[in-house]
Amino acid sequence: MSDTYDELTGSEEQYRLLGATQTGTESEDHLPFPVPTMGSDSADKSEERRGDKVAYFGALVSILVFVSLTWFIVLVNDPASLGWFPVHPVLQTLGLGFFTYGILTLQPTAHPKTKAAGLQRHQRTMLALGVPCITLGTLAIEIQKFNRGHGHFVTWHGIFGLVSIAWLMGQVMLGGGSVWFGGAAFGGGMKAKMIWKYHRLSGYVLLPLLLITAHLGGAWSTWVTSHSHLWMRLVAYTVAPVVALVAIYARVRTSKMKFS
């Protein structure tokens, strides 16, 4: 027994810190996901279905194309002369790249160790990288508009962006509150676990909203259309986001979002 304990990995330790113990069922309620027991069918099943790996790389490659083409368009058009504007597309697309990875790293996970490790990577990617990028990118375009005397949130891109940012802040609080300190913010146990399910569902609705916002800005805004080729805009802001979204949805486990 002591030998087994000594061999605990960092992921297993994180799993325990999230509220799980070796015995009893009460502590399992602190986790935002069902815990398979040793010897059960769910513990022995492979985490991946056929096509999951293809979808994983499809999402990563498409979002990389989205980010890379955006950065290329900005960097070849004398960004130093554009004030704060270049910071906006560069950081927003980078933030969406981190969000994509943050989602992929948590799906699909079926075993306690991989669930805990995936949750840790998910939070680090989203909170330490994705959210700061989106926040700073939004701040940059607001400073640019203020300095140039332009209207705020007057285009569809701006309106969708405002809704997305507000939703994102709520998403962070919902997700964090459902797992931090055993989900104490929402009453812990099954109550917190139910909130996590809503957080998961909300994220899958928020993602296309963020990608639509990027599409509106990249495919239709005056600056981008006058400083890039049509094929670039088509690939970066229509094809790539659609492929990424389809690939991510293909990996969704609807069984994890049962609300009954």
C-alpha positions in Angstrom: 0.0 0.0 0.0 2.8 2.4 0.8 4.6 1.5 -2.4 1.5 2.6 -4.3 1.2 5.8 -2.5 4.9 6.7 -3.2 4.2 6.3 -6.9 1.5 8.9 -7.0 2.0 11.3 -9.9 1.4 15.0 -10.0 -1.9 14.4 -11.8 -3.1 12.0 -9.1 -2.1 14.4 -6.4 -4.1 17.1 -8.1 -7.0 14.7 -8.4 -6.9 14.3 -4.6 -6.6 18.0 -4.0 -9.7 18.5 -6.1 -11.6 16.6 -3.5 -11.3 12.9 -4.2 -10.2 10.2 -1.7 -9.7 6.5 -2.0 -12.8 5.6 -0.1 -16.3 7.0 0.3 -18.6 8.7 -2.1 -19.1 12.0 -0.4 -15.8 13.4 -1.5 -16.4 12.5 -5.2 -19.2 15.0 -5.2 -16.7 17.8 -5.1 -15.4 16.8 -8.5 -17.1 18.3 -11.6 -17.3 15.0 -13.3 -18.3 11.4 -12.5 -15.5 9.2 -11.0 -15.1 5.7 -12.4 -14.2 3.1 -9.8 -11.4 0.6 -10.2 -12.5 -2.4 -12.1 -15.6 -0.7 -13.5 -16.3 -0.6 -17.3 -15.8 3.1 -17.5 -12.3 2.9 -15.9 -11.2 0.3 -18.4 -12.6 2.0 -21.5 -10.3 3.9 -23.9 -10.7 7.6 -23.6 -10.7 8.1 -27.4 -13.2 7.1 -30.0 -12.5 6.5 -33.7 -11.8 9.9 -35.3 -11.0 11.7 -32.1 -7.3 12.1 -33.0 -8.1 13.3 -36.5 -10.5 15.9 -35.1 -7.9 16.9 -32.5 -5.2 17.7 -35.1 -7.8 19.2 -37.4 -8.8 21.7 -34.8 -5.2 22.5 -33.9 -4.1 23.0 -37.5 -7.1 25.0 -38.5 -6.8 27.4 -35.6 -3.0 27.7 -36.3 -3.9 28.7 -39.8 -6.3 31.3 -38.5 -3.8 32.8 -36.1 -0.8 32.6 -38.5 -2.7 34.3 -41.4 -4.0 37.1 -39.1 -0.5 37.8 -37.8 0.9 37.8 -41.4 -1.7 40.3 -42.6 -0.9 42.6 -39.6 2.9 42.3 -39.7 3.3 42.9 -43.5 1.3 46.1 -43.3 3.5 48.4 -41.3 2.0 47.7 -37.8 4.1 50.4 -36.2 2.2 53.1 -38.0 -1.2 51.8 -36.8 -1.2 52.9 -33.2 -2.8 50.4 -30.8 -4.8 48.7 -33.5 -2.4 45.8 -34.4 -2.4 44.6 -30.8 -6.1 43.8 -31.1 -6.2 41.2 -33.9 -2.8 39.7 -32.8 -3.9 39.1 -29.2 -7.5 38.2 -30.0 -6.6 35.5 -32.4 -3.9 34.2 -30.1 -6.4 34.1 -27.3 -8.8 32.1 -29.4 -5.9 29.7 -30.1 -5.4 29.2 -26.4 -9.1 28.7 -25.9 -9.1 26.0 -28.5 -6.3 24.1 -26.9 -7.9 24.6 -23.5 -11.0 22.9 -24.7 -9.2 20.1 -26.6 -7.0 19.2 -23.6 -10.1 18.5 -21.5 -11.9 16.4 -24.0 -12.2 13.5 -23.9 -11.0 12.5 -20.5 -12.5 9.4 -18.8 -10.1 8.4 -16.0 -9.5 10.2 -12.7 -5.8 10.9 -13.4 -6.4 12.3 -16.9 -9.4 14.2 -15.7 -7.4 16.0 -13.0 -4.4 16.6 -15.3 -6.7 17.8 -18.1 -8.5 20.2 -15.7 -5.2 21.6 -14.6 -4.0 22.2 -18.1 -7.4 23.6 -19.0 -7.4 26.2 -16.2 -3.8 27.2 -16.8 -4.3 27.7 -20.5 -7.6 29.5 -20.2 -6.9 31.7 -17.2 -3.1 32.4 -17.5 -3.0 32.7 -21.3 -6.4 32.9 -23.1 -8.3 35.4 -20.9 -5.4 37.9 -20.5 -4.9 37.9 -24.3 -8.5 38.6 -25.0 -8.7 41.2 -22.3 -5.6 43.1 -23.4 -6.7 42.8 -27.1 -10.0 44.3 -26.2 -8.4 47.1 -24.2 -6.1 47.9 -27.1 -8.9 48.5 -29.6 -10.8 50.6 -27.1 -7.8 52.8 -26.6 -7.4 53.0 -30.4 -11.0 54.1 -30.8 -10.8 56.6 -28.0 -7.6 58.1 -29.4 -9.0 58.4 -32.9 -12.5 59.5 -31.8 -14.2 56.5 -33.3 -17.5 55.1 -32.1 -17.5 52.1 -29.8 -19.5 49.0 -30.5 -21.2 50.4 -33.6 -20.5 47.5 -36.0 -21.7 43.9 -35.9 -18.1 42.9 -35.1 -18.1 45.3 -32.1 -21.5 44.3 -30.8 -20.7 40.6 -31.1 -17.4 41.3 -29.4 -19.0 43.1 -26.5 -21.5 40.2 -25.9 -18.6 37.7 -26.2 -16.5 39.4 -23.6 -19.3 39.8 -21.1 -20.2 36.1 -21.6 -16.6 35.1 -21.2 -16.3 36.9 -17.9 -19.4 35.1 -16.7 -18.0 31.8 -18.0 -14.8 32.2 -16.0 -16.7 32.9 -12.8 -19.1 30.0 -13.4 -16.3 27.5 -14.1 -14.0 28.7 -11.4 -16.7 28.8 -8.8 -17.8 25.2 -9.6 -14.4 23.7 -8.9 -12.3 26.0 -6.7 -12.4 25.1 -3.0 -14.6 22.1 -3.7 -17.2 24.2 -5.5 -18.0 26.0 -2.3 -19.3 29.1 -4.1 -22.2 27.0 -5.4 -22.8 24.9 -2.4 -20.3 22.1 -3.2 -21.1 18.5 -3.9 -23.8 17.8 -6.5 -24.8 21.4 -6.7 -21.3 22.4 -7.9 -21.2 19.4 -10.2 -24.4 20.6 -11.9 -23.0 24.1 -12.3 -19.9 22.6 -14.0 -22.2 21.0 -16.6 -23.7 24.3 -17.4 -20.2 25.8 -17.6 -19.3 23.1 -20.1 -22.5 23.6 -22.2 -22.1 27.4 -22.1 -18.5 27.1 -23.4 -19.6 25.1 -26.4 -22.1 27.9 -27.2 -19.6 30.7 -26.5 -17.0 29.3 -28.8 -18.9 29.8 -32.1 -19.9 33.3 -30.9 -16.2 34.1 -30.5 -15.4 32.6 -33.9 -18.3 34.5 -35.6 -16.9 37.7 -34.0 -13.5 37.0 -35.5 -15.2 36.2 -38.9 -17.0 39.5 -38.9 -13.8 41.4 -38.1 -11.5 39.5 -40.4 -13.7 38.9 -43.4 -15.6 42.2 -43.5 -13.8 45.0 -41.7 -12.6 47.8 -43.9 -9.0 47.6 -42.8 -8.6 43.9 -43.4 -10.4 43.8 -46.7 -8.2 46.6 -48.0 -4.9 45.1 -46.8 -5.3 41.4 -47.7 -6.2 39.1 -50.5 -9.6 37.5 -50.7 -8.2 34.0 -50.5 -6.5 34.8 -47.2 -9.7 36.1 -45.7 -11.7 33.2 -47.0 -9.2 30.6 -45.5 -8.5 32.5 -42.3 -11.9 33.7 -41.3 -14.4 31.3 -42.9 -12.8 27.9 -43.6 -10.5 27.7 -40.6 -13.0 28.6 -38.0 -15.6 26.3 -39.4 -13.1 23.4 -39.5 -12.0 24.1 -35.9 -15.6 24.2 -34.7 -16.7 21.0 -36.4 -13.5 19.2 -35.1 -14.1 20.3 -31.5 -17.8 19.4 -31.7 -16.9 16.0 -33.1 -15.0 15.3 -29.9 -17.9 16.3 -27.6 -19.3 13.7 -25.2 -22.9 14.5 -24.8 -23.2 12.0 -21.9 -21.2 14.5 -19.8 -23.9 17.1 -20.1 -27.0 15.2 -18.9 -28.9 17.6 -16.6 -31.4 15.1 -15.2 
